[in-house]
Amino acid sequence: MADEPIRERILQHCETSLGAIDGTGQYHTALMTIARGRAVADDLPNLPAAFLAEGDERIARDHNLLLTRELDITVEIWVRSAAGNLPTLTNRALADLERALTADPRRGGLAVETDPTGSTSVHDEKPGVLASVQAGFTIQYRTVRGNPASIG
């Protein structure tokens, strides 16, 4: 069987990193669900939930036959509360998200760096009950030209 592409291994590492958001230690939020892909508002699983989505990837050729790649990802976290504390919960979720995905910016040796690119909070999914936050990251990594499964 062929080796997994570095891109897929990086995304798996990100998914594992999100698993650290368990409400203990340095994390306020305890994620109940982590999934790849976009959230669907009408079919939400147990909350809080995180959804990891792949974005664009840019490629630049280096001088030594390596390709430097920059992969954009977006993570969306949905929280629910009837206690009137959604702004606090979403701010905590954003902090937890950044902490988890930047704890190992080299993604276990697969990447050069992981950089936060910005975030957004939406407090009106269902006013006073359901809110979501999104944070973007760019992950830079290298592969050998012609072999996306080989670390460059």
BALOBA-1460 file (C-alpha; in Angstrom, 3 decimals):
// residues 152
<rec num="1" residu="m" x="0.000" y="0.000" z="0.000"/>
<rec num="2" residu="a" x="1.232" y="3.492" z="-0.843"/>
<rec num="3" residu="d" x="2.243" y="5.894" z="1.914"/>
<rec num="4" residu="e" x="-0.297" y="8.494" z="3.035"/>
<rec num="5" residu="p" x="0.276" y="11.960" z="1.547"/>
<rec num="6" residu="i" x="1.895" y="14.405" z="3.959"/>
<rec num="7" residu="r" x="-1.186" y="16.628" z="3.613"/>
<rec num="8" residu="e" x="-3.443" y="13.849" z="4.944"/>
<rec num="9" residu="r" x="-1.043" y="13.051" z="7.780"/>
<rec num="10" residu="i" x="-0.980" y="16.741" z="8.750"/>
<rec num="11" residu="l" x="-4.786" y="16.883" z="8.795"/>
<rec num="12" residu="q" x="-4.903" y="13.736" z="10.924"/>
<rec num="13" residu="h" x="-2.435" y="15.385" z="13.324"/>
<rec num="14" residu="c" x="-4.678" y="18.472" z="13.501"/>
<rec num="15" residu="e" x="-7.671" y="16.269" z="14.273"/>
<rec num="16" residu="t" x="-5.707" y="14.550" z="17.042"/>
<rec num="17" residu="s" x="-4.612" y="17.956" z="18.393"/>
<rec num="18" residu="l" x="-8.254" y="19.026" z="18.649"/>
<rec num="19" residu="g" x="-8.807" y="15.991" z="20.872"/>
<rec num="20" residu="a" x="-6.743" y="17.743" z="23.553"/>
<rec num="21" residu="i" x="-9.627" y="20.195" z="24.023"/>
<rec num="22" residu="d" x="-11.219" y="18.111" z="26.752"/>
<rec num="23" residu="g" x="-12.080" y="20.664" z="29.453"/>
<rec num="24" residu="t" x="-9.151" y="19.719" z="31.680"/>
<rec num="25" residu="g" x="-5.831" y="21.384" z="32.407"/>
<rec num="26" residu="q" x="-5.387" y="24.463" z="30.261"/>
<rec num="27" residu="y" x="-8.648" y="23.969" z="28.301"/>
<rec num="28" residu="h" x="-12.049" y="25.431" z="29.205"/>
<rec num="29" residu="t" x="-14.070" y="23.644" z="26.527"/>
<rec num="30" residu="a" x="-14.738" y="19.909" z="26.482"/>
<rec num="31" residu="l" x="-15.372" y="18.923" z="22.868"/>
<rec num="32" residu="m" x="-17.855" y="16.082" z="22.505"/>
<rec num="33" residu="t" x="-17.468" y="15.710" z="18.735"/>
<rec num="34" residu="i" x="-14.585" y="16.261" z="16.316"/>
<rec num="35" residu="a" x="-15.210" y="15.764" z="12.613"/>
<rec num="36" residu="r" x="-13.603" y="16.522" z="9.272"/>
<rec num="37" residu="g" x="-15.611" y="18.690" z="6.905"/>
<rec num="38" residu="r" x="-18.058" y="21.530" z="7.294"/>
<rec num="39" residu="a" x="-20.719" y="21.780" z="9.983"/>
<rec num="40" residu="v" x="-24.338" y="21.401" z="8.899"/>
<rec num="41" residu="a" x="-26.562" y="23.537" z="11.102"/>
<rec num="42" residu="d" x="-29.629" y="21.270" z="10.795"/>
<rec num="43" residu="d" x="-27.789" y="18.086" z="11.760"/>
<rec num="44" residu="l" x="-25.532" y="19.001" z="14.653"/>
<rec num="45" residu="p" x="-24.045" y="16.252" z="16.813"/>
<rec num="46" residu="n" x="-23.376" y="16.488" z="20.496"/>
<rec num="47" residu="l" x="-22.068" y="19.935" z="21.380"/>
<rec num="48" residu="p" x="-19.565" y="21.432" z="21.818"/>
<rec num="49" residu="a" x="-18.322" y="20.164" z="18.473"/>
<rec num="50" residu="a" x="-15.340" y="21.005" z="16.256"/>
<rec num="51" residu="f" x="-15.280" y="20.705" z="12.471"/>
<rec num="52" residu="l" x="-11.954" y="20.700" z="10.615"/>
<rec num="53" residu="a" x="-12.166" y="21.835" z="6.985"/>
<rec num="54" residu="e" x="-9.428" y="21.904" z="4.353"/>
<rec num="55" residu="g" x="-8.992" y="25.038" z="2.308"/>
<rec num="56" residu="d" x="-6.749" y="26.133" z="-0.519"/>
<rec num="57" residu="e" x="-3.182" y="24.985" z="-0.905"/>
<rec num="58" residu="r" x="-0.491" y="27.085" z="-2.563"/>
<rec num="59" residu="i" x="2.666" y="25.551" z="-4.033"/>
<rec num="60" residu="a" x="6.022" y="27.210" z="-4.798"/>
<rec num="61" residu="r" x="9.019" y="25.398" z="-6.289"/>
<rec num="62" residu="d" x="12.240" y="25.588" z="-4.329"/>
<rec num="63" residu="h" x="15.760" y="25.476" z="-5.781"/>
<rec num="64" residu="n" x="16.530" y="22.006" z="-4.460"/>
<rec num="65" residu="l" x="13.597" y="20.099" z="-6.049"/>
<rec num="66" residu="l" x="11.435" y="20.524" z="-2.972"/>
<rec num="67" residu="l" x="7.931" y="21.917" z="-3.097"/>
<rec num="68" residu="t" x="6.958" y="24.279" z="-0.315"/>
<rec num="69" residu="r" x="3.242" y="24.015" z="0.292"/>
<rec num="70" residu="e" x="0.939" y="26.237" z="2.320"/>
<rec num="71" residu="l" x="-2.333" y="24.599" z="3.331"/>
<rec num="72" residu="d" x="-5.176" y="26.683" z="4.726"/>
<rec num="73" residu="i" x="-7.492" y="25.033" z="7.221"/>
<rec num="74" residu="t" x="-10.516" y="26.330" z="9.086"/>
<rec num="75" residu="v" x="-11.822" y="24.954" z="12.343"/>
<rec num="76" residu="e" x="-15.348" y="25.753" z="13.424"/>
<rec num="77" residu="i" x="-16.529" y="25.128" z="16.976"/>
<rec num="78" residu="w" x="-20.214" y="25.118" z="17.880"/>
<rec num="79" residu="v" x="-21.358" y="25.666" z="21.470"/>
<rec num="80" residu="r" x="-24.783" y="25.678" z="23.088"/>
<rec num="81" residu="s" x="-25.968" y="27.303" z="26.280"/>
<rec num="82" residu="a" x="-29.211" y="28.670" z="27.629"/>
<rec num="83" residu="a" x="-27.418" y="30.414" z="30.497"/>
<rec num="84" residu="g" x="-26.759" y="33.675" z="28.625"/>
<rec num="85" residu="n" x="-22.995" y="33.118" z="28.586"/>
<rec num="86" residu="l" x="-22.433" y="32.417" z="24.870"/>
<rec num="87" residu="p" x="-19.917" y="35.258" z="24.406"/>
<rec num="88" residu="t" x="-17.796" y="33.849" z="27.230"/>
<rec num="89" residu="l" x="-18.073" y="30.291" z="25.895"/>
<rec num="90" residu="t" x="-17.114" y="31.324" z="22.359"/>
<rec num="91" residu="n" x="-14.123" y="33.360" z="23.533"/>
<rec num="92" residu="r" x="-12.932" y="30.412" z="25.598"/>
<rec num="93" residu="a" x="-13.438" y="28.066" z="22.646"/>
<rec num="94" residu="l" x="-11.348" y="30.341" z="20.391"/>
<rec num="95" residu="a" x="-8.548" y="30.434" z="22.949"/>
<rec num="96" residu="d" x="-8.685" y="26.642" z="23.363"/>
<rec num="97" residu="l" x="-8.603" y="26.166" z="19.607"/>
<rec num="98" residu="e" x="-5.523" y="28.339" z="19.114"/>
<rec num="99" residu="r" x="-3.793" y="26.715" z="22.077"/>
<rec num="100" residu="a" x="-4.440" y="23.194" z="20.749"/>
<rec num="101" residu="l" x="-3.413" y="23.800" z="17.143"/>
<rec num="102" residu="t" x="-0.288" y="25.785" z="17.966"/>
<rec num="103" residu="a" x="0.973" y="23.533" z="20.785"/>
<rec num="104" residu="d" x="2.971" y="21.611" z="18.149"/>
<rec num="105" residu="p" x="3.355" y="24.000" z="15.201"/>
<rec num="106" residu="r" x="5.522" y="21.455" z="13.363"/>
<rec num="107" residu="r" x="2.677" y="18.889" z="13.397"/>
<rec num="108" residu="g" x="4.857" y="16.090" z="14.739"/>
<rec num="109" residu="g" x="7.728" y="16.907" z="12.368"/>
<rec num="110" residu="l" x="5.537" y="16.941" z="9.232"/>
<rec num="111" residu="a" x="5.334" y="20.726" z="8.869"/>
<rec num="112" residu="v" x="7.583" y="23.745" z="8.972"/>
<rec num="113" residu="e" x="5.078" y="25.865" z="10.917"/>
<rec num="114" residu="t" x="1.423" y="26.403" z="11.784"/>
<rec num="115" residu="d" x="0.269" y="30.015" z="11.891"/>
<rec num="116" residu="p" x="-3.105" y="31.378" z="13.036"/>
<rec num="117" residu="t" x="-4.614" y="33.629" z="10.355"/>
<rec num="118" residu="g" x="-7.670" y="35.063" z="12.101"/>
<rec num="119" residu="s" x="-10.963" y="34.221" z="13.737"/>
<rec num="120" residu="t" x="-14.622" y="35.088" z="13.765"/>
<rec num="121" residu="s" x="-17.467" y="34.625" z="16.253"/>
<rec num="122" residu="v" x="-21.111" y="34.185" z="15.294"/>
<rec num="123" residu="h" x="-23.470" y="34.581" z="18.233"/>
<rec num="124" residu="d" x="-26.767" y="34.393" z="16.389"/>
<rec num="125" residu="e" x="-27.028" y="30.852" z="15.050"/>
<rec num="126" residu="k" x="-29.962" y="30.574" z="17.444"/>
<rec num="127" residu="p" x="-29.932" y="33.753" z="19.552"/>
<rec num="128" residu="g" x="-29.048" y="33.076" z="23.154"/>
<rec num="129" residu="v" x="-28.788" y="29.305" z="22.642"/>
<rec num="130" residu="l" x="-26.350" y="28.329" z="19.861"/>
<rec num="131" residu="a" x="-23.167" y="30.040" z="18.697"/>
<rec num="132" residu="s" x="-20.171" y="29.209" z="16.551"/>
<rec num="133" residu="v" x="-16.599" y="30.384" z="16.198"/>
<rec num="134" residu="q" x="-14.209" y="29.910" z="13.296"/>
<rec num="135" residu="a" x="-10.441" y="30.157" z="13.271"/>
<rec num="136" residu="g" x="-8.136" y="29.882" z="10.297"/>
<rec num="137" residu="f" x="-4.607" y="28.508" z="10.170"/>
<rec num="138" residu="t" x="-1.965" y="28.197" z="7.478"/>
<rec num="139" residu="i" x="0.286" y="25.153" z="7.678"/>
<rec num="140" residu="q" x="3.525" y="25.288" z="5.731"/>
<rec num="141" residu="y" x="5.186" y="22.008" z="4.790"/>
<rec num="142" residu="r" x="7.567" y="20.608" z="2.200"/>
<rec num="143" residu="t" x="7.472" y="17.557" z="-0.033"/>
<rec num="144" residu="v" x="9.811" y="16.139" z="-2.623"/>
<rec num="145" residu="r" x="8.758" y="17.268" z="-6.094"/>
<rec num="146" residu="g" x="6.576" y="14.545" z="-7.635"/>
<rec num="147" residu="n" x="6.070" y="12.664" z="-4.354"/>
<rec num="148" residu="p" x="3.495" y="14.269" z="-2.048"/>
<rec num="149" residu="a" x="3.952" y="11.417" z="0.441"/>
<rec num="150" residu="s" x="7.646" y="12.216" z="1.006"/>
<rec num="151" residu="i" x="8.716" y="14.843" z="3.515"/>
<rec num="152" residu="g" x="11.039" y="17.347" z="1.907"/>
